[in-house]
């Protein structure tokens, strides 16, 4: 077994999971190139045949100083967040981290205990495993969004992008995932409703009578509500709101705006070239040509009946949104 000093100083040792009950981190010895080949750092195949060791949080807390320079991309799923963090990593000047499992574990601690005192050691352990110039840009899973206020509080210099898909795009993405997508949307709503207050006057029986797409619409709305509360708590100046349809239509301009927000060395010409690069021509999560896969998924899911149901669910969701204090959807940054 490696000595703790090696786990903290050798970047091949990667902090993979956080056991908040035992206050320890599971480190895997996985070279940086192998990690970068994965779409998500939560990928379970990283743990296959990799040397591993648990290290107590106290060992890291003793060596951790101020939180490392970090920014975040918080998102609502199905919104090109993986492409955004991949592009920023490719550009240089920042280290893009896509969905570390540690962030999910941190969110579980927040749900169980109402907070966490270990955010700085967790961020420091990630920074040590991803050496390089510039800040980390961490894109947690949207299932880790409950931890967002705690991350921003622990890293007062951090800024964040709030990235979301337009409602109809979000609902159609659920459609394209089939039964698994509909089950996922219901689970997402159940998860969000615990920490995002929204009084609808519906009991369990009332919710049961809603369609899967009505529930998915409510999950989208709760994400919007949570993002609005983040801005109210932490200060609007720390956030850049991005609509994924705008991002797709104006990739270079959006990347340049994100770079300015994070103070990254990416000028307009370089951002435009990056937006036209192969990063956006291949599917972020699966192999193959991105445009071809999108067209195939749309054709497979196309149905007049489904389109009617989605339109109805979107209209119902927006009628609820019209009665809420913040403007929904949140107004995106103009590019």
N, C-alpha and C positions, 0 to 999 in steps of 0.2 A: 504494500500500500504506500502511496506517495505521502510524503510529509506535507503538512498543511502549507508550509512556505511554498512548496512547488505548485500546489493548486492555486495559490494566489498570485504567483509570479510567472508561471508558464501559460501563455495564451492558448496552448493546446487543451488545457483544462477548461471546460465550458460549464457554467452553472446551469443545470438543466431543470431541476425541480426544487421547490421550496416546501418543506414540511413545517408548517407553522405550529403544529402541536408540539413537536420536538425541537423547534427553533434550530433547524439545520438545513443545509443546502446539499443537494446531490450534484456532484461534479462528474462529468464524463470527459474522458480524454479523446477528443475528436478534433482533428486538424481543422483549421479555419476553412480551407478549401472545401472540405467535405461538408461543413455546415453551410457554406455559401451555395452549395449545389442543391440544397433543399429549399422548397418554397417557404416552409414555415419552420421556425426553430423549435416548435412543439412536436415536430415529426417524431413519431415513436420509433422509427427505424434507426434514429441516431443512437439509441441505447443498445442496439443489437451488437453484441460482441465487443462493446467498448469498455475499456477499464473504467471503473467507477469508484467513487469515494464520497462519503458524507463528511461535511465539515460544519461544526457548530457556528451559528451566527455570531457568537461571542468572539470567535477568532477573527472574523472579518470586521466586526465593530471596533475591535482594538486597533485596527490599521486604517480604518476608513476615516477620512477627514470630511471636507465639504463634499456635497454631492457632485458627481462629474457633470460636465456640460451635456445637457440632454434636452431634446425636444420630442414632441409626441404627435402622432397621427391617431386621433380617436375617430371611429367610423361606425356606420350603421349596417355594414355588410352589403355585398353586391354593389359596390360603388368604386371599384378600381383602386382601392387602397393598397393592394399588393403591388400594382403597377407603379403607384406613386413612390412607395418606399424603395422599390427596386431601382427606379430611375434616379432617385436622389443618391443612392449608394453608388450607382454607376458613374454619376457625375463627379464624384470625388469631393473632398471638403466636408464630408459627413459619412458616418457609418450607419447604414440602414439595417435595422433589426426587425424582422417580420415575425410577429407573434411568438415571443419567447413564452414557454410554458410557465415560467416564474410569474408572469403577470396574471395568468389565470389563478395560480395558487394564492397570489396576493389578494385577488378579488374574493376568493373563498374565505380568506382570513377576515377581510372587511365584513363579509356577510355574517360570519360566525361571531365576531368579536366587536364589530362596530368601528374598527380602526386597526392600525398597524404601526409599530415603532421600528420596523426593520426596512423601510423603503430605501434609505441611503445605503446600507450594506448591500442590498440587492442590486441597486443601480451600479455601485462600485464594482461588484463582482462581474457584471455584464461588461462594463467598460474595460476591465482587465483582460477579458477574453476576446475583445474586439479592438486591438490596438490600432492606432492610426491618428491622423490629424483631424481636427474638427470635432464637433459634438456627435453624440449618438442621436439618431432619429429612430425612436422606437414606435412601431405600430403594434399595439396590443390587439388581441382578438376583441371583437365587439362584446364578447361575453365577459371581458375584464373591465368594462367601462365603469363599473361601480367603484373601482379603485382609482379612477381619474382624479377626484379631488385630493386624495392622499398623495398621489404622485406629484401633482402640481404644488401642493403645500410643502412637500419635502424638497422640491427642486424649485426654489423661488425664481430662478433665472430662466426657467423653462417656458417655452411658448408651445402652442398646439394648433394643429389644423383640425377642424371639425368637418369631416367629409361625409356626405350622405347622397343617396340616390333619390331622384324624384319619386314620388309615391307610386305612380304607374309603373315605372321601371322596376322598383322594388317588388311590387306585386307580381309583375311578369317574371321576375327572376325566381320567385317562389314557385310559380307555375312550372317553369322549366326544370325544376328539381323534382317534380312529381310528388309522390306520396311522402318521400323523405323531406322535401321542402315544406310541405304543409305541416308535418309533425314538428319540424324545426321551428316554424313560425309560432306555433302554439307554445312550445317550450320557451321560446324567446319572450313571448308576451308574459308568461308566468314568471319568468326571471325578472324582467324589467318592472313588473307591477309591484314587486316587493319593495323597491327603493325609489321608484318614480311615482309620486302621488298623482292620481287622476281619478276623480270621483265621477263615475258614469251612472250610478244608481242601478247597476246590474249585479245581481247576486250570482251564485254559481249556476243556477238553472238558466238565468238570462244569458250568461256567457255561452252556455252549452248550445243555445239556440242560434248563435251566430255562426256564419260559415267560416271556413278556414281563412278565406281572404279578408273577411271583416276582422278577424283576429290578427292577421298579418298587418292590416292597416293600423290597428291599435298599437302593435309593436313598433311600427314606423313612427307613429305619433309620440309614443313614449320616448323613443330615442331623441326626437326633436325637443321634447320637454326637458329631457336630461341635459342636452347640450345648452339649452337656454339657461338652466339653473347653474351650469358650470360657469358660464360667462358672468352671471350675476354674482356668484361667489368669489371668483378669482380675478375679475376685471376684464372687460371686453378687449382691451388692448393686447391681451395675451393670446387672442384667438384669431384665426383666419377661417372663415366659413367657405367651403367649396362644395358646389353642386357637381355631381359626377358627370352629368350630361354636358355641363360647361367645360369640365376638365377634358372630356373626350373630344369636344369640338375645338378647344383651344389649348392643346396640350402644352406647347411651348410657353405660351403666355401664363398659363396656370403654374407651371414649374418655376418660372421666373418669379412669380408672386410669392410662391412658397419659399423660394430661396431668399428673397428679400425679408420675408417674415422671420425666417430662422437665421438671418444674417450669414448666409452661405455664399461662397465665391462662385456664383453661377450667373453670368451675364445673359442678356436677352438673346444674343446670337447662339451661344452654347445651349441655352435652354430650348431654343427652336430646333436646333440639330438633334438634341436629345429626344424631343417630342416626335421627331420623324425617324428615330432610330429603330433598330430591331427589338428594343425593349417592348415596344407597343405593337409589334407585328406578330409576336408569339403569345400564346395563351399563358397568363400569369400562373395559373394553377395546374394546367395540364399541357401536354405536348401538342404541337400542331399550330397551324396558322390561326391567329386570333379571329380575324374577320370571317374565315370559312367556318369555324366552330360556332360563332355567334349566329351566322345565317342558318346553319344546320339546326341549332337549338330552337331558333324562332320557327322554322318550318315544322319541326317535330311537335312543338307545343301549340301551333296555331289552331284555333277553334273559335268560330263565331260565338258559341255558347260561353266559352271561357272569357272571351273578350268582353261580353256583356256582363258577366259576373264581376270581372275586375273593374269595369267602369262603374258598376253599382257600388262596389265596396269602396272604391276611391272617392266617389261622390259622398257617400255616408261618412267616411273618415274626415273629409274636408269640412263637412257641415259641423262636425264636432269640433274640429280645429278652430273654426270661425268663432266659437264661443269662449276660447281660451285667451289668457292675457297676452302672451307673446305672439308676434306675427309668425304664422306657420304656413309654408315652410320658412325656416330661417333665411333671411335674405343673404345670398352668397356674395362673396367679393366680386366686384366687376372687373373682368379682364378685357 
